């Protein structure tokens, strides 16, 4: 049985999914509930149902995560320019991938 990696439609966490049965859309029941509440709060407002509405704090957190990922990318570029060895580049790349993955989350 093979497995696919999917992302939760609410929080962006990875969902490990098997090939059998219906695809899961949410990682937990709480994410499913938050998505339901969000959809219902948008009814009658004219805002598309698939819109992502972030609080000011969530938007600031997202900006912080993207800033950290950009800084890590700059660290990789600087290390390459300075002729860093593969061990250091591997560590910097691993950090960059982790931060980029975190930056993908909207909430």
C-alpha positions in Angstrom: 0.0 0.0 0.0 1.5 3.3 -1.0 1.1 6.6 0.9 0.7 10.2 -0.2 1.5 13.3 1.7 -1.3 15.9 1.7 -1.7 19.1 3.6 -4.6 19.9 6.0 -6.9 22.5 4.3 -7.2 24.4 7.6 -3.8 24.5 9.2 -1.4 23.2 6.5 0.0 20.3 8.6 1.0 17.2 6.6 -1.5 14.4 6.4 -0.2 10.9 5.7 -2.9 9.3 3.5 -3.3 5.8 2.2 -4.5 4.9 -1.2 -7.6 3.3 0.2 -10.8 5.2 1.0 -11.7 8.8 0.7 -9.0 11.4 0.8 -8.7 13.2 4.2 -9.0 17.0 3.9 -8.2 17.9 7.5 -5.5 16.5 9.9 -7.8 16.6 13.0 -11.4 17.0 13.9 -10.7 20.5 15.4 -9.4 21.7 12.0 -12.5 20.3 10.3 -14.6 22.2 12.9 -12.7 25.5 12.4 -13.1 25.2 8.6 -16.9 24.6 9.1 -17.1 27.7 11.4 -15.2 29.8 8.9 -17.4 28.8 6.0 -20.5 29.6 8.0 -19.2 33.0 9.1 -18.7 34.0 5.5 -22.3 33.2 4.4 -24.1 36.3 3.1 -21.0 38.5 3.2 -20.1 38.3 -0.5 -16.6 37.0 0.4 -15.9 33.8 -1.6 -16.2 30.6 0.6 -12.6 29.5 -0.3 -11.1 32.8 0.9 -8.5 32.7 3.6 -9.2 35.3 6.3 -6.4 35.9 8.7 -6.4 37.9 11.9 -3.8 40.6 12.3 -1.7 38.3 14.5 -1.9 35.4 12.1 -0.8 37.7 9.2 2.1 39.0 11.4 3.1 35.4 12.3 3.0 34.4 8.6 5.2 37.4 7.7 7.7 36.4 10.4 7.9 32.9 9.1 8.6 34.1 5.6 11.2 36.6 6.9 13.0 33.7 8.7 12.9 31.6 5.5 14.3 34.5 3.5 17.1 35.0 6.0 18.0 31.3 5.8 18.1 31.5 2.0 20.5 34.5 2.3 22.6 32.5 4.7 22.9 29.7 2.1 23.8 32.2 -0.7 26.4 33.8 1.6 27.9 30.4 2.5 28.1 29.4 -1.2 29.8 32.7 -2.0 32.3 32.1 0.7 33.1 28.6 -0.4 31.6 26.7 2.5 32.1 23.0 2.7 29.3 20.5 1.9 28.6 19.8 5.6 27.9 23.4 6.4 25.8 23.8 3.2 23.8 20.7 4.1 23.0 22.0 7.6 22.0 25.4 6.2 19.9 23.8 3.5 18.1 21.6 6.1 17.3 24.7 8.2 16.0 26.5 5.0 13.8 23.6 4.1 12.4 23.5 7.7 11.7 27.2 7.7 10.1 27.1 4.2 7.9 24.3 5.2 6.7 26.2 8.3 6.2 29.3 6.2 3.7 27.4 4.0 1.2 27.2 6.9 -1.4 30.0 6.8 -2.4 29.5 10.4 
